Amino acid sequence: MLAAAMLVVAWLPTAVVGVALVLAGLAWAPHAVVLVPLTLFVAGFVGEAMRRERLPGKALRPGDEPELAALVRDVAGRIGFREPLLVRVVPTVDASLAPTRAAGGRAYALLLGYPLLRLLSADQLASVVAHELAHEEHVRDRRTAALRFARQVLADRMERRFRPLARLAAPLLRASQPPMWRAELAADADAARVTGSAATAQALRRTGLLHEAFEGLGSTWWSALTEEDTYPVDFYDALETAVRDPYVAARAARGVAEEDAVAPYATADHPPAEQRLAALPPDAVAAAAYGAEPVTLRAAASIERWCLGGLAGLDDPDLDDDPRPVRLLDMAPDQLHALGDETGKDLLLLATGEESPERALSAALDALADGTWLRLAGLLEPGLRRMPAAARTTVAQAVLTAALAQTLHAVLRPAGWTRAHRWLATVLTAPDGTVTDLHELAAQAVRAGDPAPLRALLTAAAKTRKEAAA
């Protein structure tokens, strides 16, 4: 009943549109009105069929990658997964299992992100594979599978422009979430019994960090370089170098926590990372050792070229000219920082109506002190008004934090603060030699509702400029 209710709510907007078109057809073209619902049905069916038919990624055949194939085969045997498995690599940070067909029968495609293959140890990768295979075993019964499918359909519809009413969808999603979370936690426990609790915990943390760095820092690079008709040919090398940096890792960890906190409609099938870590068996010993180094990829160079081509759209027939390759690791820090998103400062100037970063920052800190900062965040990001209340505060904090950090950077640089970091523009060295992450400082101030630390920096910068001008 719950699955059926979710599907009804998911398709309700489409039904409303269909009825509206039928009524319009009755008014303007009665002879063709029967074609309206038929067209909607055929378009939806064909679109869904095409999405299911297109299997993402590049096939990694056992003969080409025997070490990876052996790892997957061994993990599958220990989990008790007996279905035929195809392994495919995708360019992003992903690990999932997709139903498909092979040799005329049912099979599964194990999708593994190239960053995971490259940057996880074999033990950690085995834990990821074990989780995905075990999870499929836990959601395979008919009732859970139907519930999972209905949740996926409804969650997808909630991301669309004409989405179902939240007051109808949210209670259904909340009611169906506990079984999904139980399956995830059970799969984590199964993975721990294969690779040990330590490797499973490391895999959970590392995967979250890589995903956040890829979607944050990595997406920023791609967005800026695409506008210049270039692409980072050493993207994966640069990402690997960046995530080893403690400031990048800390920023990514905060991003993971923020993402876990933003689940307005209970669409998340995974519990928050900290909850998953706390639920792991504390003393599970590895049943097998796969290795402390990444698994060997014999065709790593061609796999990386394929992944870069996919991200850069090199196979896009609509491109007039292929983008020009550039190297991130050869860029100076100033060039890397120029790729970053600096719109927060400009938006803060506009939202406060001030002409200087100093006055805009002072006005923002006043709003933080008197509790009107949510209104200011709404001016910075108008889309906040349409967000559910459960997510609005967390997203507003992130929006205001970014604007404060960027504006504070613009204030402090002329006051003698220097760049301290290759990857993050908001990590600066103070005149006394102290290294400070302005983004972290701003995040702490916004969470606490206490502008004093930021105001002290603003005052000190004003004093420095005054002394320099004297």
ChimeraX attribute file (.defattr): number of C-alpha atoms within 10 A of each C-alpha:
attribute: neighborCount
match mode: 1-to-1
recipient: residues
	/A:1	7
	/A:2	15
	/A:3	20
	/A:4	12
	/A:5	13
	/A:6	26
	/A:7	19
	/A:8	16
	/A:9	22
	/A:10	25
	/A:11	15
	/A:12	15
	/A:13	16
	/A:14	17
	/A:15	15
	/A:16	11
	/A:17	14
	/A:18	18
	/A:19	14
	/A:20	13
	/A:21	15
	/A:22	20
	/A:23	14
	/A:24	13
	/A:25	17
	/A:26	14
	/A:27	10
	/A:28	11
	/A:29	12
	/A:30	12
	/A:31	9
	/A:32	11
	/A:33	17
	/A:34	13
	/A:35	12
	/A:36	15
	/A:37	16
	/A:38	12
	/A:39	12
	/A:40	14
	/A:41	14
	/A:42	11
	/A:43	12
	/A:44	13
	/A:45	11
	/A:46	11
	/A:47	12
	/A:48	11
	/A:49	11
	/A:50	11
	/A:51	10
	/A:52	13
	/A:53	11
	/A:54	9
	/A:55	15
	/A:56	15
	/A:57	20
	/A:58	16
	/A:59	17
	/A:60	19
	/A:61	13
	/A:62	15
	/A:63	8
	/A:64	13
	/A:65	17
	/A:66	15
	/A:67	16
	/A:68	23
	/A:69	18
	/A:70	12
	/A:71	17
	/A:72	21
	/A:73	16
	/A:74	17
	/A:75	26
	/A:76	21
	/A:77	11
	/A:78	16
	/A:79	20
	/A:80	12
	/A:81	16
	/A:82	11
	/A:83	12
	/A:84	15
	/A:85	23
	/A:86	22
	/A:87	20
	/A:88	18
	/A:89	25
	/A:90	23
	/A:91	23
	/A:92	19
	/A:93	21
	/A:94	16
	/A:95	19
	/A:96	16
	/A:97	18
	/A:98	15
	/A:99	13
	/A:100	18
	/A:101	14
	/A:102	12
	/A:103	7
	/A:104	7
	/A:105	9
	/A:106	12
	/A:107	17
	/A:108	18
	/A:109	22
	/A:110	22
	/A:111	25
	/A:112	24
	/A:113	20
	/A:114	22
	/A:115	24
	/A:116	26
	/A:117	20
	/A:118	20
	/A:119	20
	/A:120	22
	/A:121	20
	/A:122	25
	/A:123	27
	/A:124	31
	/A:125	29
	/A:126	29
	/A:127	30
	/A:128	28
	/A:129	24
	/A:130	29
	/A:131	27
	/A:132	21
	/A:133	27
	/A:134	25
	/A:135	23
	/A:136	19
	/A:137	15
	/A:138	17
	/A:139	19
	/A:140	12
	/A:141	10
	/A:142	9
	/A:143	10
	/A:144	17
	/A:145	15
	/A:146	16
	/A:147	22
	/A:148	20
	/A:149	14
	/A:150	23
	/A:151	28
	/A:152	19
	/A:153	15
	/A:154	25
	/A:155	22
	/A:156	13
	/A:157	18
	/A:158	19
	/A:159	10
	/A:160	9
	/A:161	7
	/A:162	11
	/A:163	19
	/A:164	22
	/A:165	13
	/A:166	15
	/A:167	9
	/A:168	13
	/A:169	25
	/A:170	20
	/A:171	14
	/A:172	21
	/A:173	25
	/A:174	15
	/A:175	11
	/A:176	22
	/A:177	20
	/A:178	15
	/A:179	16
	/A:180	21
	/A:181	17
	/A:182	17
	/A:183	20
	/A:184	23
	/A:185	21
	/A:186	19
	/A:187	25
	/A:188	27
	/A:189	23
	/A:190	25
	/A:191	32
	/A:192	27
	/A:193	23
	/A:194	25
	/A:195	26
	/A:196	25
	/A:197	24
	/A:198	18
	/A:199	24
	/A:200	31
	/A:201	22
	/A:202	17
	/A:203	21
	/A:204	18
	/A:205	16
	/A:206	19
	/A:207	22
	/A:208	19
	/A:209	23
	/A:210	26
	/A:211	20
	/A:212	24
	/A:213	25
	/A:214	21
	/A:215	16
	/A:216	14
	/A:217	21
	/A:218	19
	/A:219	14
	/A:220	16
	/A:221	22
	/A:222	18
	/A:223	15
	/A:224	16
	/A:225	19
	/A:226	16
	/A:227	10
	/A:228	11
	/A:229	13
	/A:230	18
	/A:231	27
	/A:232	23
	/A:233	19
	/A:234	17
	/A:235	20
	/A:236	21
	/A:237	15
	/A:238	17
	/A:239	19
	/A:240	15
	/A:241	13
	/A:242	19
	/A:243	23
	/A:244	10
	/A:245	13
	/A:246	10
	/A:247	18
	/A:248	20
	/A:249	18
	/A:250	14
	/A:251	20
	/A:252	23
	/A:253	19
	/A:254	16
	/A:255	20
	/A:256	21
	/A:257	14
	/A:258	17
	/A:259	16
	/A:260	15
	/A:261	15
	/A:262	18
	/A:263	13
	/A:264	16
	/A:265	19
	/A:266	19
	/A:267	21
	/A:268	19
	/A:269	19
	/A:270	17
	/A:271	17
	/A:272	16
	/A:273	17
	/A:274	14
	/A:275	11
	/A:276	18
	/A:277	19
	/A:278	10
	/A:279	13
	/A:280	23
	/A:281	17
	/A:282	13
	/A:283	11
	/A:284	18
	/A:285	15
	/A:286	18
	/A:287	13
	/A:288	15
	/A:289	12
	/A:290	20
	/A:291	13
	/A:292	12
	/A:293	13
	/A:294	18
	/A:295	22
	/A:296	14
	/A:297	16
	/A:298	13
	/A:299	11
	/A:300	14
	/A:301	10
	/A:302	10
	/A:303	19
	/A:304	21
	/A:305	14
	/A:306	19
	/A:307	22
	/A:308	19
	/A:309	16
	/A:310	16
	/A:311	16
	/A:312	22
	/A:313	16
	/A:314	16
	/A:315	12
	/A:316	12
	/A:317	9
	/A:318	8
	/A:319	10
	/A:320	7
	/A:321	10
	/A:322	15
	/A:323	18
	/A:324	14
	/A:325	14
	/A:326	15
	/A:327	14
	/A:328	20
	/A:329	17
	/A:330	11
	/A:331	12
	/A:332	11
	/A:333	17
	/A:334	13
	/A:335	12
	/A:336	17
	/A:337	19
	/A:338	12
	/A:339	16
	/A:340	17
	/A:341	15
	/A:342	16
	/A:343	13
	/A:344	20
	/A:345	23
	/A:346	16
	/A:347	18
	/A:348	26
	/A:349	22
	/A:350	14
	/A:351	19
	/A:352	18
	/A:353	12
	/A:354	15
	/A:355	12
	/A:356	12
	/A:357	20
	/A:358	20
	/A:359	16
	/A:360	24
	/A:361	26
	/A:362	20
	/A:363	20
	/A:364	23
	/A:365	23
	/A:366	16
	/A:367	19
	/A:368	22
	/A:369	16
	/A:370	10
	/A:371	12
	/A:372	13
	/A:373	21
	/A:374	18
	/A:375	16
	/A:376	21
	/A:377	28
	/A:378	18
	/A:379	17
	/A:380	24
	/A:381	17
	/A:382	12
	/A:383	11
	/A:384	20
	/A:385	13
	/A:386	9
	/A:387	13
	/A:388	14
	/A:389	11
	/A:390	13
	/A:391	17
	/A:392	19
	/A:393	17
	/A:394	15
	/A:395	19
	/A:396	20
	/A:397	20
	/A:398	19
	/A:399	20
	/A:400	24
	/A:401	24
	/A:402	22
	/A:403	25
	/A:404	29
	/A:405	26
	/A:406	24
	/A:407	26
	/A:408	26
	/A:409	23
	/A:410	16
	/A:411	21
	/A:412	22
	/A:413	15
	/A:414	13
	/A:415	19
	/A:416	16
	/A:417	21
	/A:418	17
	/A:419	19
	/A:420	19
	/A:421	19
	/A:422	17
	/A:423	21
	/A:424	21
	/A:425	23
	/A:426	22
	/A:427	22
	/A:428	21
	/A:429	19
	/A:430	18
	/A:431	12
	/A:432	8
	/A:433	11
	/A:434	10
	/A:435	16
	/A:436	16
	/A:437	19
	/A:438	23
	/A:439	23
	/A:440	19
	/A:441	16
	/A:442	25
	/A:443	20
	/A:444	17
	/A:445	21
	/A:446	21
	/A:447	13
	/A:448	10
	/A:449	16
	/A:450	17
	/A:451	20
	/A:452	13
	/A:453	12
	/A:454	21
	/A:455	16
	/A:456	11
	/A:457	15
	/A:458	20
	/A:459	12
	/A:460	14
	/A:461	21
	/A:462	17
	/A:463	13
	/A:464	16
	/A:465	14
	/A:466	11
	/A:467	9
	/A:468	10
	/A:469	7
	/A:470	5
